[in-house]
Amino acid sequence: MDTNLKHQYRFSILLSVCEKDDDIYLNKSLRSVLENSIQPYEIIIVVNGFISDIKENILAKYKLNNINFEIYRMENLSNFAVALNFGLKFVKTNWVMRQDPDDISDKYRFEKIMKKIKTGIDICGSNMIERSLFIPNDSYIKKVPEKHKDIMHYLKIRNPFSHPTVCINNKLFQNFKYPDLLLKEDYALWSNILSENNVNCYNIQEPLVETCNSINQIKRRRGFRHIFLEIKLQKILMSDNHIGLFRFISNCIIRGLALCMPIIFLKLIYKLNRKN
């Protein structure tokens, strides 16, 4: 591969860390990045507010052994979207590979993603394994639609990407940023980006990331507060011309009712949307 082509397909890891993130999984996440079959040009770490000495030591250990391990700090704890937008300002490559502190990347994740990117894809994700933090052997595969036309259709009713799996063409961030919409920032971003006709996207149909979920994460996504956030999201989808008024109303009713359900029913719906 010639030098210009190598430069074109360099990619950066973007990872935001805050105090609530698990120390053990943060270490596993970073190790999975550095043990991948191909390496990122740089690793951008956003420290979102105060973090413990344990987390500081984990980051210091990896920075010591890796030249392109860059740490940028936000003095005060901010929403996830704000932290990611802050980190994007420091990306030096054409491609942004997302990773969260509780994600473990498959050894060949970056290689498989970049191979697909080279076919003319602007956003490439994959399926994902979701594992319970507290229940042994309780894991599910979160499947997402594969091809562009299916992704566009799926966008009307559900998030078509698993955010921790995606690699995004950095040129898209010249015109778009993560909207500050709690727990729905990535879905809103896809809506904005995919309102453009010249964006190609794809999801690899194998799980290339394993993430850890807990009952608290499900609890955080329910309640009346999230109904208002859901309405805001549906307004974004409608303003981006992905849905019309009828779909807006039906989505708000169906998703709003789900957000009000007792946690036991929400867990059941959550599992039905995954595959063992």
KOLDO-670462 format. One record per residue (C-alpha): residue in three letters; x, y, z. Coordinates in steps of 0.25 Angstrom, whole numbers, plus 2048, in hexadecimal, padded with zeros to 3 digits. Each point is the difference from the previous one (the first is absolute). Last residue first. Layout:
<sites>
alaXYZ/...
</sites>
This chain:
<sites>
asn78B7C185A/lys7FA80B7F7/arg7FC80E804/asn7F38087FE/leu7F97F5809/lys80A80380B/tyr7FD80F801/ile7F17FD7FF/leu8017F780C/lys80980A808/leu7F580B7FD/phe7F67F6806/ile8077FE80D/ile80480F801/pro7F1804801/met7FC8077F3/cys80080F7FE/leu80B8007F6/ala7F97F67F7/leu7F3809800/gly80980B7FB/arg8067F77F5/ile7F37FC7FB/ile7F980E801/cys80B8087FB/asn8037F77F5/ser7F28007FB/ile7FF80F801/phe80D8027F8/arg7FC7F57F6/phe7F38077FD/leu80780E7FF/gly80A7FB7F6/ile80E7F9802/his80E8017FB/asn7FE80F7FB/asp80B805809/ser7F6809807/met7F87F3803/leu80C7F8805/ile80380C809/lys7F2801805/gln8017F2804/leu80C802808/lys7FA80C807/ile7F37F7803/glu80A7F5806/leu80780A809/phe7F2804805/ile7FD7F1803/his80D7FF806/arg7FD80980B/phe7F37F8803/gly8077F4803/arg8097F67F9/arg80E8007FB/arg80880080D/lys7F97F4805/ile8057F87F4/gln80F805803/asn7FD7FC80F/ile7FD7F27FC/ser80E7FE7FB/asn8078007F3/cys80E7FC7FC/thr8048017F1/glu8077F67F6/val8048067F3/leu8027F97F2/pro7F37F9800/glu7FD7FB7F2/gln7F88067F5/ile80880B7FC/asn7F780D800/tyr8018097F4/cys7FF80F7FD/asn8018097F3/val7FE80F802/asn7FD8087F3/asn7F1803802/glu80180880D/ser7F57FE80A/leu8097F4804/ile809809808/asn7F5807808/ser7F87F3803/trp80D7F9804/leu80480B809/ala7F27FF807/tyr8027F1802/asp80E803806/glu7FB80B80A/lys7F57F7805/leu8057FD80E/leu7FE80F804/leu7FE8097F4/asp80B80A7FE/pro8017FE7F1/tyr80D7F97FB/lys8078097F6/phe7FD8027F1/asn8068087F5/gln80F7FE801/phe7FD7F4808/leu7FC7F87F3/lys80F8027FB/asn8047F780C/asn7FA7F47F8/ile7FA7F880B/cys8047F2807/val7F57FA808/thr8007F580A/pro7FD80880D/his7F48067F9/ser7F87F47FD/phe7FA8057F3/pro7F28007FA/asn7F980780C/arg7F27FC7FF/ile7F38047F9/lys8038097F4/leu80F7FC800/tyr7FC7F27FD/his7FC8047F2/met80D8087FD/ile8087F4806/asp7F97F77F7/lys8038087F4/his80F801804/lys8027F2802/glu8027F880D/pro7F580280A/val8047FF80F/lys8017F4809/lys80280180F/ile8067F2804/tyr7FC7FC80E/ser8077FC80D/asp7FD7FA80D/asn80B7F6803/pro80280580E/ile7F680B805/phe80680D806/leu8068087F4/ser7F77FA7F6/arg8067FE7F2/glu7FC8077F3/ile8077FB7F4/met80080A7F4/asn7FC8007F2/ser8098097F7/gly80280E7FC/cys8058077F4/ile7FD80F7FC/asp8068067F4/ile8017F47F7/gly8088007F3/thr8067F27FF/lys80B804809/ile7F780180C/lys7FD7F17FF/lys80F7FD801/met80180B80B/ile7F57F9808/lys8067F27FF/glu80E804804/phe7FB80980C/arg7F77F4805/tyr80B7F57FE/lys8037FE80F/asp7F1802804/ser7FF80D808/ile7FC80080E/asp7F780B804/asp7FD80680F/pro80980C7FE/asp7F98037F3/gln8067FF7F2/arg7FD8087F3/met8098007F4/val80280E7F9/trp8068007F2/asn80780B7F8/thr80B80280A/lys80580B80A/val7F47FF80A/phe80280B80B/lys7F38087FD/leu7F87F2801/gly8047FF80F/phe7F780D803/asn7F57FA7F8/leu8017F3807/ala7FF80780E/val7F58097FC/ala7F87F47FB/phe8027F880D/asn7FB80B809/ser80A808808/leu8087FE80D/asn80980C802/glu80E8027FD/met8007F97F3/arg80D7FA7FD/tyr8087FB7F4/ile8097F3800/glu8087FC7F4/phe8057F27FD/asn8088027F4/ile80E7FC806/asn7FB7F4807/asn8077F980C/leu7FF80B80A/lys7F28047FB/tyr7FB7F2804/lys80580080E/ala7FB80F802/leu7F27FC7FC/ile7FF7F580A/asn80780980B/glu7F680B7FD/lys7F47F6801/ile8067FB80E/asp80280E804/ser7F18037FE/ile7FA8087F5/phe7FB80F801/gly7FA8067F4/asn7FF7F97F2/val80D7FB7FD/val8007FF7F1/ile80A7F67FA/ile8048017F2/ile8087F37FB/glu8098037F4/tyr8047FA7F2/pro7F77F4804/gln8077F2800/ile7FD7F47F7/ser7FE7F2806/asn7FA80580D/glu8087FE80D/leu80180F803/val7F18027FE/ser7FC7F4809/arg80A80580A/leu7F980D801/ser7F27F9802/lys8067F680A/asn80580C809/leu7F38087FF/tyr7F97F3803/ile8077FE80D/asp7FF80F804/asp7F18007FE/asp7FB80E7FB/lys7F980980A/glu80C809801/cys8008047F1/val8077FB7F4/ser7FE8047F1/leu8067F87F5/leu8038047F2/ile8097F77F8/ser8078067F4/phe8017FA7F2/arg80A8017F4/tyr7FA7FC7F3/gln80480C7F8/his80E800806/lys8027F27FB/leu7FB8047F2/asn80980B7FF/thr80C7F8804/asp7FE7F57F6/met7FA7F2804/
</sites>
